[in-house]
């Protein structure tokens, strides 16, 4: 298939005419079938009860998320001072090794 930029002006005019024919035929078909096909807007309708069920489910999900007031489901875990010191020591060792090798980044 050719790209649009490689088409001549005559080919573009012909393509536009064909597209208009297709659109008019789809509209006509929609009128014949009572709007069941070819309506072209692509939107679906939903019953009021379905919307109510979806809204209730969404409210339940939000209530579950906001249940403890701060938006988190669980409390945050805290790292012990010993674990934090161990991580800091490992980072210092990595940087010392990198600087000894003459690098400016890890």
Buried (B, 14 or more C-beta within 10 A) or exposed (E): EEEEEEEEEEEEEEEEEEEEEEEEEBEEEBEEEEEEEBBEEEEEEEEEEEEEEEEEEEEEEEEEEEEEEEEEEEEEEEEEEEEEEEEEEEEEEEEEEEEEEEEEEE
